[in-house]
C-alpha cells in the first residue's frame, strides 16, 4: 500500500515533469535560426517608423510568418497583424513602417508567428515606448449614410450600432463625425438618425455633408433636428477645442456661407495658440484623395471653398478631420499620406476618415490609378484617438473585424494645450469660454536611444509596404509626400482673411438658414453620390 507521503512525492514529481515539458515546448517555439530585427528611423518615443527584418540564418525556416505587436503575455489581440513575411531559404524579408506610424501603447515586443507559435521576437527598447499618461480618448467617424429604408445601404444601421458599442466600451469623451450622417437627407433618413442618436448617451457632434444638404434635410430646421448646434460651432471638452464646420449647400465652389467663414475665422483666431480638432466633410489636399483617385467633386479653388482652404493654410494648429471620398485605409499603399499628414508650410495637419458604412476600395493594381476601378466594399472604418499633452495617437479600426489596424495607427505631434478652459458638453450648447491662452512650443518627445537605430542585421531590406492583407508587397513613394499640399494650392484669394475677424462669436451658428436654393444643386450629384 502506497503511503500518503509517497503519493505526495509522486504528484510533485509528475508536476515537475509537466512544468519542464511545457517550458521546453515554449523554449523550442522560438527558432534560434530565425532572427527578427527592427531598425528605427528616429528617436521619437512611440514612433514606429523603421524596418522590421526577418532572416533565416541556415535556410531551415521556410514558411509564412505573421508579425504582430505583442507584450509579455503574447500578441496584442485587439490588433490585426502587422504583415505576413514569406521566408524561403536564407533570404531576408522586411516590412517598412510609414513615417507617422505609431507603436501602440502596451506593446513591448514584435513577434513572428507561424502555426500559432511564436517563432521569433524583438523586444522594443524602453526609450521607444509610449510611457506618458493619456488625457482621454475620442472617436472619429465619417460618411455613416444612415439609410431610413435600407434599400441602398442596408448595413448602415447595424454598422452604426457596432461603432457606438465599441466607443462606449472605450469610455470616449465624445464622438465626432465629418458629415454625411444621412443617406440622402430624406425624412426617413432623418428619423433613423434622430432615433439612433437618442440612444448614444455619449456627446456626439457632426458636421454637415453633401448628402445632409439634400431633400428634406436641406432645410436648416430639419438639419437642426439632427445637430441642434447648426453648421458652425465649437465645443471645449477636457480642455481641448473641437470645431464642427458643415456644408450649407451642395455647391463645391460656395459650400459655406460668408457668415460661416467669418465665424470660423473668429473661432480659430480665439484659439490660435492651442490645438484645434476641426471636423469638416470634404478633404483639403491629397490626404483623403490620394493620387486624385476620387471620381467625384471636391472643394474648388474659388468662392468660400477657397476661403476655407486659406484658413487651413494659415492656422497650422488645426488638425482637420474629413471624409467624403470613402477611400479605405489600405489605399495608403499607393502613397504614404493617403490617410494622415502632419502640418507643412502650406497646410495644417489632416486626417482622412473612411466611411463608417460604405468604404471604397481600388480593385486594380496600384499602377493603374484609374478613377473607374473602385467598388464599394463591405466594412466599417473609423478611429479611436488617444489624446496626450503634446501629441495624439490615431488607431484606425475595422469595426466589422473588431480589430485595430497597425498600418493605420499613427502619431501626430501637436501644440501643447495646458491653459484651462471651461467645458461645454451639451448638444444644445454651442458656447465656449474666451479665456486668455498662452502659447506653448511643439513637443518633440525625442529621447536618446544610443545606437538602437542601427540594430538591423546586414541583410537585404525591401523598402516595401505590405498592405494589411499581406497578399502583396506594394511600393510607396516616400518622396512625394508633402507635395500633397500642393494641392489645392492655390490660390487665391486670401481675401478671406478679410472676414476674419468679424467675430460673430455670437454663436449664431449658422447663419445659413437660407437653406435652400441649394436644393437646386442638390441633385446635381446625388447621383450616387459621389459621395
Residue pairs with C-beta under 8 A, 6 or more apart in sequence:
2 10
29 117
29 118
29 119
30 118
30 119
30 120
30 121
31 60
31 61
31 119
31 120
33 56
33 57
33 58
33 60
33 61
34 54
34 55
34 56
34 57
34 61
34 65
34 87
34 112
34 119
34 120
35 54
35 55
35 57
35 120
35 457
36 52
36 53
36 54
36 67
36 110
36 111
36 112
36 120
36 121
36 122
37 52
37 53
37 55
37 122
37 455
37 456
37 457
38 50
38 51
38 52
38 53
38 110
38 122
38 124
38 455
38 456
39 50
39 51
39 53
39 453
39 454
39 455
39 456
39 461
40 47
40 49
40 50
40 128
40 449
40 452
40 453
40 455
41 49
41 50
41 99
41 453
42 49
42 50
42 446
42 453
43 127
43 446
43 447
43 448
43 449
43 453
44 411
44 444
44 445
44 446
44 447
45 127
45 128
45 129
45 130
45 131
45 445
45 446
45 447
46 102
46 103
46 105
46 128
46 129
46 130
46 391
46 393
46 411
46 445
47 100
47 101
47 102
47 103
47 128
47 411
48 97
48 101
48 102
48 103
48 409
48 411
49 97
49 98
49 99
49 100
49 101
50 96
50 97
50 453
51 94
51 95
51 96
51 97
51 456
51 461
51 463
52 67
52 82
52 83
52 94
52 95
52 96
52 97
52 110
52 122
53 92
53 93
53 94
53 456
53 457
53 459
53 461
54 65
54 67
54 85
54 87
54 92
54 93
54 94
54 112
54 120
55 90
55 91
55 92
55 457
55 459
56 62
56 87
56 89
56 90
56 91
56 92
57 90
58 90
59 89
59 90
61 87
61 119
62 87
62 88
62 89
63 86
63 87
63 114
64 84
64 85
64 86
64 87
64 114
65 84
65 85
65 86
65 87
65 112
65 113
65 114
65 119
65 120
66 81
66 82
66 83
66 84
66 112
66 113
66 114
66 470
67 81
67 82
67 83
67 84
67 85
67 95
67 110
67 111
67 112
67 113
68 75
68 76
68 79
68 81
68 82
68 110
68 111
68 113
69 75
69 76
69 79
69 82
69 103
69 104
69 107
69 109
69 110
69 406
70 76
70 107
70 108
70 109
70 110
70 111
70 118
70 121
71 106
71 107
71 108
71 109
72 108
72 109
74 111
74 118
75 111
75 113
76 104
76 106
76 107
78 402
78 403
78 404
79 104
79 403
79 404
79 405
79 406
79 409
80 398
80 401
80 403
80 404
80 405
80 406
80 468
81 406
81 468
81 470
82 95
82 110
82 406
82 407
83 95
83 466
83 470
84 466
84 470
85 93
85 94
85 95
85 112
86 93
87 93
91 460
92 457
92 459
92 460
92 461
93 462
94 460
94 461
94 462
94 463
94 464
95 464
95 465
95 466
96 461
96 462
96 463
96 464
96 465
98 332
98 336
98 407
98 410
98 465
98 476
99 336
99 478
100 336
100 340
100 341
100 342
100 410
100 411
100 412
101 406
101 407
101 409
101 410
101 411
102 130
102 393
102 394
102 409
102 410
102 411
103 124
103 128
103 129
103 130
104 130
104 393
104 395
104 404
104 406
104 409
105 129
105 130
105 134
105 386
105 393
107 124
107 129
108 123
108 124
108 129
109 121
109 122
109 123
109 124
110 121
110 122
110 124
111 118
111 120
111 121
111 122
112 118
112 119
112 120
112 121
113 119
125 449
125 452
127 447
127 448
127 449
127 452
128 449
128 452
130 388
130 393
132 388
132 389
133 388
134 386
134 387
134 388
135 238
135 239
135 240
135 387
135 388
135 389
136 172
136 173
136 238
136 387
137 170
137 171
137 172
137 173
137 384
137 385
137 386
137 387
138 172
138 173
138 174
138 175
138 176
138 237
138 277
138 385
138 387
139 163
139 167
139 170
139 172
139 174
139 175
139 176
139 382
139 383
139 384
139 385
140 175
140 176
140 177
140 178
140 279
140 321
140 351
140 353
140 382
140 383
140 385
140 394
141 163
141 175
141 176
141 177
141 178
141 353
141 356
141 382
141 383
142 177
142 178
142 179
142 180
142 209
142 281
142 321
142 322
142 323
142 324
142 353
142 354
142 355
142 356
142 382
143 178
143 179
143 180
143 209
143 323
143 324
143 326
143 353
143 354
143 355
143 356
143 357
143 358
143 531
144 156
144 159
144 160
144 177
144 180
144 181
144 355
144 356
144 357
145 153
145 156
145 180
145 181
145 182
145 183
145 211
145 355
145 357
145 358
146 156
146 157
146 160
146 181
146 182
146 183
146 189
146 192
146 193
146 196
146 357
147 153
147 154
147 156
147 157
147 183
147 189
147 192
148 183
148 186
148 187
148 188
148 189
148 190
148 191
148 192
149 188
150 156
150 157
152 183
153 183
153 357
153 358
155 357
155 378
155 380
156 183
156 357
156 358
157 192
157 196
159 356
159 357
159 380
159 399
159 400
160 196
160 356
160 357
161 196
162 380
162 399
162 400
163 356
163 380
163 382
163 399
164 175
164 196
164 199
164 200
164 202
166 384
166 397
166 399
166 402
167 175
167 202
167 384
168 201
168 202
170 384
172 202
172 384
173 203
173 237
173 238
174 202
174 203
174 204
174 205
174 235
174 237
174 242
174 425
175 200
175 202
175 203
175 204
175 205
176 205
176 206
176 242
176 244
176 277
176 279
176 321
177 204
177 205
177 206
177 207
177 279
177 356
178 206
178 207
178 209
178 279
178 280
178 281
178 321
178 322
178 323
178 324
178 353
179 206
179 207
179 208
179 209
179 210
179 211
179 212
179 246
179 247
179 279
179 280
179 281
179 282
179 323
179 324
180 209
180 210
180 211
180 212
180 281
180 323
180 324
180 531
181 193
181 206
181 209
181 212
181 226
182 189
182 190
182 193
182 211
182 212
182 214
182 217
182 226
183 189
183 211
184 211
184 214
184 215
184 526
184 529
185 211
185 212
185 213
185 214
185 215
185 216
185 217
185 218
185 222
186 214
186 215
186 216
186 217
187 215
187 216
189 217
190 216
190 217
190 222
190 225
190 226
193 226
194 225
194 226
197 204
197 226
203 235
203 237
203 425
203 427
204 427
205 227
205 229
205 233
205 235
205 242
205 244
205 279
205 427
206 226
206 227
206 244
206 246
206 279
207 231
207 244
207 245
207 246
207 247
207 279
207 280
207 281
208 223
208 227
208 231
208 246
208 247
208 248
208 281
209 246
209 247
209 281
209 282
209 323
209 324
210 247
210 250
210 255
210 281
210 282
210 324
210 525
210 529
210 531
211 526
211 529
211 531
212 223
212 226
212 246
212 247
213 247
213 248
213 249
213 250
213 518
213 522
214 250
214 519
214 522
214 523
214 526
215 519
215 522
216 222
217 223
217 226
218 249
218 515
218 516
218 518
218 519
218 522
219 515
219 516
220 230
220 231
220 510
220 512
220 513
220 514
220 515
220 516
223 230
223 231
223 246
224 230
227 244
227 246
227 427
228 427
228 428
229 244
229 427
229 428
229 429
229 430
229 509
229 510
230 246
230 430
230 508
230 509
230 510
230 511
230 512
231 244
231 245
231 246
231 247
231 248
231 260
231 509
231 510
231 511
231 512
232 243
232 244
232 245
232 246
232 256
232 260
232 263
232 264
232 267
232 509
232 510
232 511
233 243
233 244
233 430
233 507
233 509
233 510
234 241
234 242
234 243
234 244
234 267
234 424
234 430
234 432
234 507
235 241
235 242
235 243
235 244
235 424
235 425
235 430
235 432
236 242
236 421
236 422
236 423
236 424
236 432
236 433
237 423
237 424
237 425
238 387
238 423
239 417
239 419
239 420
239 421
239 423
240 275
240 277
240 387
240 417
241 271
241 274
241 275
241 276
241 277
241 417
241 421
241 432
242 276
242 277
242 278
242 279
243 264
243 267
243 268
243 276
243 277
243 278
243 279
244 278
244 279
244 280
245 256
245 260
245 264
245 278
245 279
245 280
245 308
246 280
246 281
247 255
247 256
247 281
247 282
248 255
248 256
248 257
248 260
248 511
248 512
248 514
248 515
248 518
249 255
249 515
249 516
249 517
249 518
249 519
249 521
249 522
250 518
250 521
250 522
250 523
250 524
250 525
250 526
251 303
251 518
251 521
252 282
252 297
252 298
252 299
252 300
252 305
253 300
253 302
253 303
253 304
253 305
254 303
254 304
254 305
255 282
255 299
255 304
255 305
255 308
256 264
256 304
256 305
256 307
256 308
257 304
257 511
257 512
257 514
258 304
258 307
258 499
259 504
259 508
259 511
259 512
260 304
260 510
260 511
260 512
261 304
261 307
261 308
261 311
261 496
261 499
262 499
262 500
262 502
262 503
262 504
263 503
263 504
263 505
263 507
263 508
263 509
263 511
264 308
264 311
265 311
265 496
265 497
265 499
265 500
265 501
265 502
266 500
266 501
266 502
266 503
266 504
266 505
267 276
267 505
268 276
268 311
268 315
268 318
269 500
269 501
269 503
270 434
270 437
270 505
271 317
271 437
272 315
272 317
272 437
273 317
273 415
273 437
273 438
273 439
273 440
274 317
274 415
274 416
274 417
274 419
274 437
274 440
275 317
275 318
275 319
275 414
275 415
275 417
276 315
276 317
276 318
276 319
277 319
277 321
278 318
278 319
278 320
278 321
279 321
279 322
280 308
280 320
280 321
280 322
281 322
281 323
281 324
282 298
282 299
282 322
282 324
283 289
283 294
283 298
283 299
283 322
283 323
283 324
283 325
283 350
283 352
284 299
284 308
284 309
284 312
284 320
284 322
284 347
284 350
284 487
284 488
285 341
285 347
285 350
285 484
285 485
285 486
285 487
285 488
286 292
286 335
286 337
286 338
286 341
286 483
286 484
286 485
286 486
286 487
287 322
287 337
287 338
287 339
287 340
287 341
287 350
287 351
287 352
287 484
288 294
288 322
288 323
288 324
288 325
288 327
288 338
288 339
288 350
288 352
289 298
289 325
289 327
290 327
290 331
290 332
290 334
290 335
290 337
290 338
291 334
291 335
291 369
292 369
292 371
293 325
293 327
293 331
293 334
293 362
293 369
293 371
293 374
294 324
294 325
294 327
294 371
294 530
295 371
295 372
295 374
295 530
296 324
296 325
296 525
296 529
296 530
296 531
297 525
297 530
298 324
299 305
299 306
299 308
299 309
299 488
300 306
301 309
301 488
301 489
301 490
301 491
301 492
302 491
302 492
302 493
306 490
306 491
306 492
306 493
306 496
307 493
307 495
307 496
307 499
308 496
309 488
309 490
309 491
310 491
310 492
310 493
310 494
310 496
310 497
311 496
312 318
312 320
312 347
312 348
313 346
313 347
313 348
314 494
314 497
315 348
316 343
316 348
316 349
317 348
317 414
317 415
318 348
318 349
319 348
319 349
319 350
319 351
319 392
319 412
319 414
320 348
320 349
320 350
320 351
321 351
321 353
322 350
322 351
322 352
322 353
323 352
323 353
323 354
323 355
324 531
325 352
325 360
325 531
326 354
326 355
326 358
326 359
326 360
326 376
326 531
327 338
327 352
327 354
327 359
327 360
328 354
328 359
328 360
328 361
328 377
328 379
328 381
329 339
329 354
329 381
329 396
329 405
329 407
329 408
329 468
330 361
330 407
330 467
330 468
330 469
331 338
331 339
331 361
331 362
332 338
332 339
332 407
332 408
332 465
332 476
333 366
333 465
333 467
333 474
333 476
334 362
334 366
334 369
334 474
334 476
335 476
335 477
335 480
335 481
336 476
336 477
336 478
336 481
337 481
337 482
337 484
338 352
339 351
339 352
339 396
339 408
339 410
340 349
340 350
340 351
340 352
340 394
340 410
340 412
341 347
341 349
341 350
341 481
341 482
341 484
341 485
342 349
342 412
342 413
343 349
344 482
344 485
346 482
346 485
346 486
346 487
346 489
347 484
347 485
347 487
349 412
349 414
351 383
351 394
351 412
353 381
353 382
353 383
354 360
354 381
354 382
355 380
355 381
356 380
356 381
356 382
356 399
357 380
358 376
359 376
359 377
359 379
359 380
359 381
360 374
360 375
360 376
360 377
361 374
361 375
361 376
361 377
362 373
362 374
363 373
363 374
363 375
364 370
364 373
366 474
378 400
379 398
379 399
379 400
379 401
380 398
380 399
380 400
381 396
381 397
381 398
381 399
382 396
382 397
382 399
383 394
383 395
383 396
383 397
384 394
384 395
384 397
384 404
385 392
385 393
385 394
385 395
386 392
386 393
386 395
389 416
389 417
389 418
389 443
390 413
390 414
390 415
390 416
390 442
390 443
390 445
391 411
391 412
391 413
391 414
391 443
391 445
392 411
392 412
392 414
393 409
393 410
393 411
394 408
394 409
394 410
394 411
394 412
395 404
395 408
395 409
396 404
396 405
396 407
396 408
396 409
396 410
397 403
397 404
397 405
398 404
398 405
405 468
406 468
407 465
407 466
407 467
407 468
413 442
413 443
413 444
413 445
414 442
415 440
415 441
415 442
416 440
416 441
416 442
416 443
417 440
418 438
418 440
419 435
419 436
419 437
419 438
420 435
421 432
421 433
421 435
422 432
422 433
422 435
424 430
424 431
424 432
430 507
430 509
431 507
434 505
462 473
463 475
464 473
464 474
464 475
465 473
465 474
465 475
465 476
466 472
466 473
466 474
467 474
